[in-house]
Amino acid sequence: MRSFAKYSLPGRLQTLFSRVISKISFNLKMLGFEGAVWTAALFYLAFFFNPADAHFTICPLSNLGFEYCPGCGLGRSISLLFSGNIVESFQTHILGIPAVIILIFRIISILKTNLSIHKILISKERNQYA
């Protein structure tokens, strides 16, 4: 078996690295699945989605030939909002700005709920061994 000792990090750096990984994993646990999905979706729309690109749609109403779909353009509107084009975002879809606000409040409420549950469980665990 090959030893990777020469590739290991120095003591302080490894401690810092393990603390960062621990904090990230704790925050992901506190987000839960739903919070992680909403956060990933907002990050995708903020940093990776280009609203100018034409793309394939999976919208059943658009694929059936209807001109208006209440959901089409929402992602484009959110992406335009994150890039700073507030007026164009509002013109693309009127519910883009409220959707971002609702999603941010939902993520915060998930974090608050999971943190309060975590604190209750930790306090019960401490009281059990006291």
Sequence and secondary structure as in RCSB ss.txt:
>XXXX:A:sequence
MRSFAKYSLPGRLQTLFSRVISKISFNLKMLGFEGAVWTAALFYLAFFFNPADAHFTICPLSNLGFEYCPGCGLG
RSISLLFSGNIVESFQTHILGIPAVIILIFRIISILKTNLSIHKILISKERNQYA
>XXXX:A:secstr
    GGGS  HHHHHHHHHHHHHHHHHHHHHHHHHHHHHHHHHIIIII  TTS      HHHHTT S  SSTTHH
HHHHHHHTT HHHHHHH TTHHHHHHHHHHHHHHHHHHHHHHHHHHHHHHHHHH 
